[in-house]
Amino acid sequence: MTTIETTATEAVARRLRILAGIVEDRAHHPDRSEILLLAFKMKMAAVSATITPIEDGRQLPAYTLNELQEARDLMEAHDFHLSPAVLDYAVAPALGDVGPMKPLGAVSQKLARNDFELQKRRNTVIHGRQLDSDDGEAVAWALRALTAIHYSHERLAKVVAVDNARPCNQGKAPFHLTMQQRYARKAAATAGPTDGDKLVAALKEFGIPAFLVRDDGGISYVLVAVDRSTDEGEAHTGPKVYLYSGEKADVDPAEHTEPWVAALYDADSDYVDELFVTPSGLDLAAECAEAALMLAAWLDASADRHPRA
């Protein structure tokens, strides 16, 4: 497969033209005029992307962005059986790659597996590079696939929300996280030499970068950036979580007698809130795995509410 060499705006225009055709062929709505209006908005955005001047440091013309916003508004107001997320892929050459599809946090195994399968299908399309092909049919296939995948993911999200709200599921951690807990416990069991090193190892199994910090006052803690920064210096400069056991996180595992506490601090290192305390009665490896699971669940659910300034 070859790729097509174009400017960013030309690539956006090409994808939008193809997407308009997909809308005309694949969209569902009882009023055909709504479908044609949606396709028209995409066509106008495509035309304006390459002929309208770009101003004010934008990556696309203001007119193009306005037409795209109106198209998105239409897709959010009406069920066309197409996901508005596909617009992000259309404009990606100019505005940047689309981020990963976030897990839905299903607590039920079946729904979590359905979620995972959709994520895997989406990644397969992206890694296949058909969106960058010089073959219009390949681009159209990729856009159709992404539209269907995201539409299915949005419908699944509604099912997950209902299922997670069932009384029997209240308080349960998302299934995709609980599966990691066993690996986190094994990692913590073999890590060392301190209790904090064991916690860092458990957090790593959840994909959470963590740093064992010792300050001049004798206090130690495990540091995690809310935005999951992999740089310790940057982790100190934004919203962050400190995890400690009695103001310590660097003691011999045999001396670990108090539960892990997770506390949220702001960018200025001012205390905000206590997030959780791990349950009692666990061995240290299990406690580290439980703390990692609880923090991973909190980050998935709440990190967006604490952005870096």
Disulfide bonds with the S-S distance in Angstrom:
none
